[in-house]
């Protein structure tokens, strides 16, 4: 599975580095166990819901505040 590493500026101005997977790259059986409803509010333009691989929770990446290069790599994802 693909994973990504990016550094971005949070709302409070601090920098955050995050290792994450895009929802489209996660196994369907994993998502079906995590998603409780299908009516999530729409995200602002430039925002994407992702799975934070370090804290094992959903997070939002604001692509308009990403600094530098986004690194991509293949990982073994265990359910």
TORKENU-316157 format. One line per field, with one value per atom (N, C-alpha, C, O): residue in one letter; atom name; x, y, z. Coordinates in nm, 4 decimals, decimal comma. Atoms other than C-alpha are relative to their C-alpha. Layout:
res = (a_...)
atom = (CA_...)
X = (X_...)
Y = (Y_...)
Z = (Z_...)
***
This chain:
res = (x_x_x_x_x_x_x_x_x_x_x_x_x_x_x_x_x_x_x_x_x_x_x_x_x_x_x_x_x_x_x_x_x_x_x_x_x_x_x_x_x_x_x_x_x_x_x_x_x_x_x_x_x_x_x_x_x_x_x_x_x_x_x_x_x_x_x_x_x_x_x_x_x_x_x_x_x_x_x_x_x_x_x_x_x_x_x_x_x_x_x_x_x_x_x_x_x_x_x_x_x_x_x_x_x_x_x_x_x_x_x_x_x_x_x_x_x_x_x_x_x_x_x_x_x_x_x_x_x_x_x_x_x_x_x_x_x_x_x_x_x_x_x_x_x_x_x_x_x_x_x_x_x_x_x_x_x_x_x_x_x_x_x_x_x_x_x_x_x_x_x_x_x_x_x_x_x_x_x_x_x_x_x_x_x_x_x_x_x_x_x_x_x_x_x_x_x_x_x_x_x_x_x_x_x_x_x_x_x_x_x_x_x_x_x_x_x_x_x_x_x_x_x_x_x_x_x_x_x_x_x_x_x_x_x_x_x_x_x_x_x_x_x_x_x_x_x_x_x_x_x_x_x_x_x_x_x_x_x_x_x_x_x_x_x_x_x_x_x_x_x_x_x_x_x_x_x_x_x_x_x_x_x_x_x_x_x_x_x_x_x_x_x_x_x_x_x_x_x_x_x_x_x_x_x_x_x_x_x_x_x_x_x_x_x_x)
atom = (N_CA_C_O_N_CA_C_O_N_CA_C_O_N_CA_C_O_N_CA_C_O_N_CA_C_O_N_CA_C_O_N_CA_C_O_N_CA_C_O_N_CA_C_O_N_CA_C_O_N_CA_C_O_N_CA_C_O_N_CA_C_O_N_CA_C_O_N_CA_C_O_N_CA_C_O_N_CA_C_O_N_CA_C_O_N_CA_C_O_N_CA_C_O_N_CA_C_O_N_CA_C_O_N_CA_C_O_N_CA_C_O_N_CA_C_O_N_CA_C_O_N_CA_C_O_N_CA_C_O_N_CA_C_O_N_CA_C_O_N_CA_C_O_N_CA_C_O_N_CA_C_O_N_CA_C_O_N_CA_C_O_N_CA_C_O_N_CA_C_O_N_CA_C_O_N_CA_C_O_N_CA_C_O_N_CA_C_O_N_CA_C_O_N_CA_C_O_N_CA_C_O_N_CA_C_O_N_CA_C_O_N_CA_C_O_N_CA_C_O_N_CA_C_O_N_CA_C_O_N_CA_C_O_N_CA_C_O_N_CA_C_O_N_CA_C_O_N_CA_C_O_N_CA_C_O_N_CA_C_O_N_CA_C_O_N_CA_C_O_N_CA_C_O_N_CA_C_O_N_CA_C_O_N_CA_C_O_N_CA_C_O_N_CA_C_O_N_CA_C_O_N_CA_C_O_N_CA_C_O_N_CA_C_O_N_CA_C_O_N_CA_C_O_N_CA_C_O_N_CA_C_O_N_CA_C_O_N_CA_C_O_N_CA_C_O_N_CA_C_O_N_CA_C_O)
X = (0,0844_0,0000_0,0894_0,1991_-0,0746_0,1168_-0,0199_-0,1298_0,0085_0,1964_0,0703_0,1501_-0,0518_0,2862_0,0541_0,0067_-0,0564_0,4948_0,0039_0,0606_0,0050_0,4331_0,0142_-0,0239_-0,0057_0,5084_-0,0919_-0,0862_0,0928_0,2403_-0,0168_0,0181_0,0244_0,1455_-0,1436_-0,2389_0,1315_-0,1430_-0,0676_-0,0049_0,0754_-0,4148_0,0669_0,0646_-0,0623_-0,2253_0,1381_0,2027_-0,1283_0,0870_0,1153_0,2218_-0,1050_0,2883_0,0147_-0,0796_-0,0242_0,4469_-0,0295_-0,0071_0,0282_0,3387_0,0460_0,0189_-0,0371_0,4917_-0,0929_-0,1172_0,0950_0,2520_0,0290_0,0578_-0,0035_0,2761_-0,1439_-0,2126_0,1408_-0,0552_-0,0246_0,0613_0,0479_-0,2476_-0,1234_-0,2070_0,1216_-0,5029_-0,1087_-0,0799_0,1105_-0,8455_-0,0093_-0,0437_0,0091_-0,8336_0,1012_0,0840_-0,1035_-0,5231_-0,0225_0,0453_0,0271_-0,6660_-0,0865_-0,1713_0,0852_-0,8172_-0,1460_-0,1736_0,1429_-1,1996_-0,0467_-0,1288_0,0436_-1,2390_0,0477_-0,0158_-0,0480_-1,0332_-0,0933_-0,1366_0,0868_-1,2436_-0,1397_-0,1979_0,1367_-1,5738_-0,0107_-0,1180_0,0006_-1,4757_0,0210_-0,0007_-0,0301_-1,3829_-0,1057_-0,1255_0,0964_-1,6518_-0,1347_-0,1904_0,1254_-1,9634_-0,1217_-0,2324_0,1101_-2,1767_0,0477_0,1677_-0,0375_-2,1841_-0,0244_-0,0019_0,0350_-2,2889_0,0995_0,0618_-0,1017_-1,9631_-0,0175_-0,0547_0,0117_-1,9663_0,1050_0,2133_-0,0975_-1,7953_0,1224_0,1128_-0,1246_-1,4334_0,0244_-0,0232_-0,0385_-1,2957_0,0908_0,1560_-0,0868_-1,1142_0,1449_0,1902_-0,1395_-0,7577_0,0193_0,1329_-0,0070_-0,8409_-0,0324_-0,1134_0,0247_-0,8346_0,0000_0,0880_0,0072_-0,9410_0,0968_0,0943_-0,1007_-0,6580_0,0032_-0,0587_-0,0202_-0,5625_0,1420_0,2381_-0,1301_-0,2765_0,0574_0,0011_-0,0581_-0,0503_0,0702_0,0954_-0,0686_0,1200_-0,0964_-0,0671_0,0960_-0,1856_-0,1252_-0,2135_0,1116_-0,4287_-0,1360_-0,2277_0,1256_-0,6996_-0,0121_0,0867_0,0212_-0,8559_0,0524_0,0395_-0,0482_-0,6972_-0,0284_-0,0600_0,0186_-0,7328_0,1313_0,1945_-0,1187_-0,4433_-0,0485_-0,1361_0,0270_-0,4617_0,1144_0,2234_-0,1044_-0,2688_0,0520_0,1612_-0,0463_-0,2452_0,1077_0,1718_-0,1020_-0,0151_0,1171_0,2029_-0,1096_0,2155_0,1289_0,1325_-0,1313_0,5806_0,0939_0,1020_-0,0969_0,8410_-0,0649_-0,1800_0,0410_0,8123_-0,0786_-0,0458_0,0738_0,5563_0,0684_0,0814_-0,0700_0,7380_-0,1005_-0,1911_0,0889_0,5662_0,0827_0,1938_-0,0675_0,6617_-0,1019_-0,2166_0,0839_0,5187_0,0238_0,1381_-0,0109_0,4453_-0,0885_-0,1794_0,0891_0,2946_-0,0973_-0,0571_0,1029_-0,0319_-0,0697_-0,1242_0,0627_-0,1631_-0,1311_-0,1354_0,1316_-0,5323_-0,0058_-0,1088)
Y = (-0,1170_0,0000_0,1240_0,1225_-0,1260_0,3552_0,0750_0,0793_-0,0917_0,5804_0,1287_0,1315_-0,1325_0,9470_0,0663_0,0404_-0,0785_1,1762_0,1443_0,1749_-0,1415_1,5499_0,0864_0,0471_-0,1016_1,8554_0,1135_0,1590_-0,1076_2,1210_0,0927_0,0586_-0,0997_2,4299_-0,0167_-0,0140_0,0141_2,3819_0,1369_0,2403_-0,1246_2,6427_0,0948_0,2165_-0,0843_2,7645_0,0510_0,1214_-0,0472_2,8278_-0,0954_-0,0789_0,0984_2,5339_-0,0945_-0,1158_0,0989_2,2840_-0,1389_-0,1672_0,1385_1,9203_-0,0909_-0,0662_0,1038_1,6201_-0,1177_-0,1562_0,1091_1,3361_-0,1094_-0,0822_0,1184_0,9835_-0,0448_-0,0670_0,0289_0,8963_-0,0823_-0,0956_0,0707_0,6892_0,0719_0,1173_-0,0555_0,8264_-0,1068_-0,2262_0,0950_0,6676_-0,0938_-0,2108_0,0830_0,5401_-0,1142_-0,2129_0,1028_0,3356_-0,1008_-0,2034_0,0901_0,1718_-0,1175_-0,1017_0,1151_-0,1780_0,0280_0,0837_-0,0250_-0,1625_-0,0591_0,0017_0,0626_-0,4015_0,0798_0,0762_-0,0859_-0,1651_0,1198_0,1524_-0,1184_0,1380_-0,0335_0,0427_0,0345_-0,0429_-0,0159_0,0056_0,0128_-0,1088_0,1313_0,1389_-0,1301_0,2563_0,1063_0,1966_-0,1023_0,4549_-0,0312_-0,1393_0,0204_0,4998_0,0516_0,0014_-0,0560_0,7038_0,0371_0,0395_-0,0337_0,8027_0,1467_0,1897_-0,1396_1,1662_0,0951_0,1790_-0,0898_1,3383_0,1380_0,1492_-0,1351_1,7159_0,0201_-0,0382_-0,0238_1,8414_0,0727_0,1555_-0,0641_1,9455_0,1246_0,1361_-0,1195_2,2820_-0,0390_-0,1433_0,0257_2,3003_-0,0081_0,0743_0,0187_2,1731_-0,0880_-0,1168_0,0861_1,9555_-0,1441_-0,1679_0,1413_1,5753_-0,0792_-0,0624_0,0901_1,3202_-0,1152_-0,1771_0,1057_1,0703_-0,0800_-0,0416_0,0809_0,7988_0,0240_-0,0065_-0,0262_0,9033_-0,1333_-0,1969_0,1305_0,5984_-0,0045_-0,1132_-0,0024_0,7101_-0,0028_-0,0660_-0,0041_0,7780_-0,0841_-0,0948_0,0873_0,5465_0,0673_0,0149_-0,0748_0,8066_0,0763_0,1001_-0,0857_1,0063_0,1397_0,1889_-0,1371_1,3455_0,0679_0,0019_-0,0753_1,6192_0,0668_0,1332_-0,0668_1,7341_0,1200_0,1072_-0,1205_2,0891_0,0123_0,0583_0,0032_2,0572_0,1390_0,1515_-0,1353_2,4350_0,0490_0,1510_-0,0412_2,4527_-0,0985_-0,0861_0,0966_2,1598_0,0714_0,1516_-0,0606_2,2609_-0,1056_-0,2166_0,0928_2,0958_-0,1152_-0,1084_0,1161_1,7597_-0,0996_-0,1229_0,1079_1,4941_-0,1297_-0,1590_0,1253_1,1622_-0,1145_-0,1211_0,1139_0,8444_-0,1261_-0,1320_0,1291_0,4864_-0,1121_-0,0888_0,1186_0,1353_-0,0574_-0,0691_0,0617_-0,0196_-0,1228_-0,1385_0,1129_-0,3422_0,0471_0,0803_-0,0479_-0,2440_-0,1201_-0,2033_0,1113_-0,4853_0,0481_0,1488_-0,0365_-0,4738_-0,0239_0,0012)
Z = (0,0000_0,0000_0,0000_0,0559_0,0009_-0,0630_0,1305_0,1859_-0,1132_0,2281_-0,0416_-0,1353_0,0338_0,2252_0,1256_0,2361_-0,1087_0,4418_-0,0475_-0,1524_0,0379_0,4344_0,1241_0,2343_-0,1047_0,6427_-0,0437_-0,1579_0,0339_0,6561_0,1196_0,2327_-0,1036_0,8516_0,0502_-0,0278_-0,0615_1,0953_0,0119_-0,0114_-0,0175_1,1614_0,0985_0,0803_-0,1027_1,4680_-0,0402_0,0373_0,0501_1,2573_0,0230_-0,0366_-0,0244_1,3905_-0,1180_-0,1942_0,1042_1,1540_0,0541_0,1718_-0,0384_1,1591_-0,1112_-0,2287_0,0957_0,9899_0,0229_0,1372_-0,0156_0,9213_-0,1017_-0,2182_0,0852_0,7810_-0,0146_0,0851_0,0189_0,6242_-0,1254_-0,2126_0,1186_0,3748_-0,0508_0,0273_0,0591_0,1346_0,0069_-0,0015_-0,0144_0,1711_-0,1184_-0,1019_0,1206_-0,1875_0,0013_-0,0703_-0,0074_-0,0978_0,1118_0,1163_-0,1119_0,2156_-0,0448_-0,1326_0,0335_0,1965_0,0354_0,1416_-0,0271_0,1722_0,1326_0,2012_-0,1250_0,4669_0,1220_0,2273_-0,1083_0,6829_0,0145_0,1251_-0,0050_0,5916_0,0501_0,1273_-0,0401_0,6389_0,1514_0,2078_-0,1445_1,0015_0,0728_0,1937_-0,0619_1,0646_-0,0271_0,0542_0,0409_0,8847_0,0643_0,0454_-0,0725_1,0979_-0,0770_-0,0575_0,0773_0,8593_-0,1387_-0,1660_0,1373_0,4983_-0,0317_-0,1448_0,0241_0,5398_0,0647_0,1464_-0,0537_0,6224_-0,0614_-0,1783_0,0560_0,5814_-0,1093_-0,1030_0,1068_0,2664_0,0539_0,1445_-0,0405_0,3033_-0,0839_-0,1968_0,0740_0,2029_-0,1155_-0,1117_0,1141_-0,1280_0,0473_0,1269_-0,0380_-0,0928_0,1225_0,1602_-0,1174_0,2104_-0,0394_-0,1289_0,0287_0,2091_0,1302_0,2146_-0,1141_0,4684_-0,0244_-0,1308_0,0115_0,5311_0,1299_0,2292_-0,1195_0,7786_0,0490_-0,0216_-0,0601_1,0082_0,0487_0,1379_-0,0298_1,0284_0,1357_0,1875_-0,1291_1,3509_0,1182_0,2198_-0,1117_1,5695_-0,0271_0,0579_0,0370_1,3844_0,0152_0,0786_0,0011_1,3378_-0,1310_-0,2005_0,1165_1,0583_0,0303_0,1424_-0,0081_0,9977_-0,1333_-0,2323_0,1242_0,7386_-0,0370_0,0452_0,0536_0,5235_-0,0811_-0,1666_0,0781_0,3919_-0,1008_-0,0669_0,1025_0,0660_-0,0336_-0,0892_0,0326_0,0317_0,0968_0,0714_-0,0963_0,3362_0,0074_0,0948_0,0010_0,2511_-0,0384_-0,1318_0,0237_0,2629_-0,0576_-0,0051_0,0571_0,0427_-0,0739_-0,1171_0,0785_-0,1224_0,0847_0,2010_-0,0650_-0,0316_-0,0423_-0,1611_0,0286_-0,0030_-0,0020_0,0811_0,0163_-0,1169_0,0085_-0,0443_-0,0038_-0,0372_0,0152_0,0534_-0,0167_-0,0353_0,1387_0,1829_-0,1323_0,3043_0,0048_-0,0768_-0,0290_0,4338_0,1056_0,2172_-0,0915_0,5973_0,0604_-0,0120_-0,0697_0,8590_0,0602_0,1309_-0,0541_0,9442_0,1488_0,2113)
***
